[in-house]
């Protein structure tokens, strides 16, 4: 396996802040029953600030389970996980939603926008939960929509937007609270190739211009090749780590 301590943006990872630090992550379901399943089998994973990393695997490889643990949507059976310095094993259940709101910007394949609510209000929502004053969150939401080139659609509801437009709104929403990571789960999976290309270009721009830490979950090796580091998972284990191209030409 390749050395996971390869350079990030030309710097040694030793000088970078760890955003994701997983050691010995095991996830089992139906524990103690005849049909007990071990989905993750001792995952060690480190992602550094400013990295654009992809996690690649076929259906059933365990990548969705790993994503749920990274995103604080589930807990491991065994192992330790620190997210931006926070030991997740010590966070009580009733605080996990707050961690997700502040630390993680989610981008899903199915967009997950709130229906019958404007694009602007959708982007404001994480800031509303965080207690940001109305005038401040509205101004930031407008700026984020401008960054994803959706300022002329901010009053439109999701049913008035195309798939690519919905995903751009979702990316703006993911950045609302300036999270430690953007966690993108098959973000182009529901889009045609040309629209998916626009969405990937937007991720590249956020990474390049704002230094965002992005973790892309995908089954598409071509998209993975565009990231800086490609982590391949199979049968619940990391079976390969290699350098990606890091750019789309």
Buried (B, 14 or more C-beta within 10 A) or exposed (E): EEEBEBBBBEEEBEEBEBBBBBEBBBBBEEEEEEEEEBBBBBBEBBBBBBBBBBBBBEEEBBBBBBBBBBBBBBBBBEBBBBBBEBEBEEBEEEEBEEBBBBBBBBBBBEBEBEEEEBBBBBBBBBBBBEEBEEEEBBEBBBEBBEBBEBBEBBEBBBEEBEBBBBBBBBBBBBBBBEBBBBBBBBBBBBBEEEBBBBBBEBBBEBBEEEEBBBBBBBBBEEBBBBBBBBBBBBBBBBEEBEEBEBEEE
